[in-house]
Amino acid sequence: MGAFVDSEIVGRWRFSTDPSRTEDEHGLLISGLLRGLKNNGAEIGRAAICSVVPPVTETVYSALERITAERPFVVGPGIRTGIKIKYDRVQDVGNDRVADAVAVHLMYGGPAIVVDIGTFTVFDAVTEDGTYVGGAIAPGPSLSAESVFLRASQLRRVELVEPPTAIGRNTVHAMQSGTIYGHVSLVEGMIRRFRVELCKADPSRCIVVATGGLASLISGCTDVFDHVNPDLTLIGLRLLYEKNQ
């Protein structure tokens, strides 16, 4: 969640997606986060939603409508995006992926590859003329680590930090190495494949942008990214809102 005054981000927050949270609970949570901005002179009067969890979308929509006294803008089918989407089923493209594609095309040009690293790691490809042509989805580092913890009784849950060496000399470092460096290798390998398919004549032309909650963790272990922008999705949401006013 983020807040803008004009085009400047003045607040950003992360909290878990909980479908059981009620409209009132969402309202209290969001109001509390925005209260600090209001005390500093920022007045939040309009809202936009980019969600891939329909039950949460409904309750957040109602909460924001009460807070702002206006109907929030929701990213979805039929809105103006400014890009073309070339996908077998256009409606299957996640709204967050659309926001990322819009932001990367307008901010960095193309051809471009977006790597959104969070619960899942999502790769998206955008051509030079602004056509979204698809991507790939893989489990993110935290989901992979949690899966190992849940499926292997002798392995513990470990903190997601870069280990001192790739060759772990204890179980914690070994798990961190497999999770972090293994994911780095996944990202590097996928980007290499995307470059060849997206820019056959000159793969080096592709701009690679990392975003998402774990982008800084993975980007610190590789030089494959041209830009790291954790606010890319929020910026894309703002751009989509502006295009549809």
N, C-alpha and C positions, 0 to 999 in steps of 0.2 A: 504494500500500500504506500502511496506517495501523495504529496501535495505540491502543487505548483502555484506560484504567483507570477502571472504572465508565462514566460517560458523557463523560469528558474525553479528548480526543485528546492523547496524550503523545508521539506520533511519527508522522511522515508522510514517505514516500519515493516517488520516481518512478524507474522503470527501464523499459527497452524490453521489449516483448513479443517474445520470441524462441522460436519453436516448436522450434528445434533444441537448446535448453538442456535438459540432462538433469535427472532428479530430484535427483541428487547436487549438481549445479551450483545448482539452485534452493535446495536445502537449505543449502548453504554461504552463498549470498547472503543469504537470509532470516535465518539464524542470526547472521551478522555484523551485520546491521542491528539485530537485537533485542538483541544482546549489550550495547550501550550502555545500553539501558533496564534490563536486568537488573542492571547495575553500579550503577544509580541506585535500585535497590530495587523496580522494577516486575517482576512475575512474569506472563508471558504463558502462560496455560494453555489457552485455547480459541481456535478459529479459524473464520472464515467466509470464503467465496469468492463473488465476483460476477464472472463471466467470460463473454465472448462468443467465446472462442477455445478450443473443446473440447480440442485436443491439449495446450494449455498448462494447462487446468484439471486434467487427469489428473495431470500431473507435479507441479504445485503442490500438489494434494490429497495426493499421496503424501509429498511433502516436509514439509508441515505436519503430517501424521499422525505422522511420525517425530519432529518437533520437540516437539509438544504431547502425544504419546501418547494423543490422542483423535481421533475421526473428525471432520473439519471439516464445518461446515454449508455447503451449496452452494445458492445461489439458483437455482431452477428451477421447472418446472411442478409444481403440486400443493401448493406451500407456502402458508401463510397470509400474506396481504399487508396486510389491512385496507383495501384499496381494491378497486374494481371496475374491470375492464378491458374496454372496449368497442372491440374491434378485430376486423377480419375473420378473422384467424387469431391467436388469443391467443398461441400458441406462437412467433409471429414477433416478438413484442416483446422487444427485448434486455433482458437481466437488469439492465444498468446503468440502463436507462430506467425499469424498475420501481422500482429503488432510489431514483432521483431523484424519481419521482412520490410514493412513500411519504414521503420526507423533506420534500418541499415542502408536501405536504398537512398533515402533522402539525406542521411548524414555522411555516408562514406562512398556512395556510388556503387559500382559493380564492375564485373561480376563479384559476388560476395557470398561468403559462407558464414552463417551464424551458428555458434555453438553455445547453447543455453544449458548450463550445468547446474542442476538442482537435484530433486528427487529422482528425476530422469535426466539423461543427457540427450538433448534434442539437437540434431544437425539440420539446418535448412539452407537451401541453395537459391540464390536470386541472381538472375542474369543481368547483364549490363543495361538492358532496356527496361528493367523493373518487372520481370516476370518471375513469379515464384514457381519453381519447377519440382519441388518435393524435398525429401530429406530422409532422415533416419532417426530412430528412437532406440535408446539403450538404457539399461538401469544406471542410475547415477551412483557416485561413490558411496553415499550414505546408505542407499538401498542395498547395494552389493554387500557392504559391511554388515548390515543388519541381517541379511539373509544368511551369511556365513555364521553369525552368532546364533541364530535361531535353529539352524540345521546341524550344527556341530556341537555336541554337548561339552567337549573339552576345550573349546575356544571361547574366549571372553569378548565382551563388547569393548572396543578400543576407541580412543580419541582419534578423530580424523585430522592428523597433522603429518607433515612430511617427515619420514624417518631419517636418521643420520646417514644410512647407506642402503643401497638396493638389496644387499645380502644381509638379511636380518639375523642378528645374533641372539635374539630371544623371540618368544612367540609374539609379543606385542609388536616389535619392530617388523617381524616377518609379515604379520597381518597388515600393518600400515603400508609396508612396501608393496604387497600384492594389491591392496586397494588403491593406493595413490599412484604409484608408478605404473601399475597395471592399467589404471584408467588413463594416465597420460599416454601410454602406448596405444590404447584404443583411440583416443582423440587424434593423435598424430597420424595413425594409420587411416582413419576415416577421412581426415582432411586431405591426405595424399590421394585417396581414391576420388574424393569429390573434385579436387583440382583437375584431375585428368578428364573427368566426365563433363565438368562445367566449362573448362577452358582447354579444349583439346589442343589448339594451336600453340598456346603459351600458358601452361598451368601456373606459372609464377605471377600472372596478372590477378589472380583471385585475391580479394581482400578477406581476411579472416578475423572475425570479431567474436570475442567471448563475452557472455553475460550470464546472469543467474547467481544464486546465492553462494555457490562453491567455485565460481569462476576464478577468484583470486587465489584459491588453494591450488588449483590445477595450473593456472598460468604461471605461478611461481616456480614450476618444475619443468617448463618447456618454453622455447622461443618461437613456437609455431603461430602465435597470435600476433596480428598487426595492431589490434586495439583490444582493450579490456574495458567494457562499459557496463557496470552492474545495473545501470538505470535504463538500459535499452528498451525493455518492454514498457516501462512507465512512459518513456518518451514517445514510443510508438502509439500508446493509448492516447496521449495528449494530441498527437498529430491526427489520429483518426477522429477524435472528438472535433477538432478544428475543421477538418474536411467535411464534416457532416452538419455544420451549423448554418 
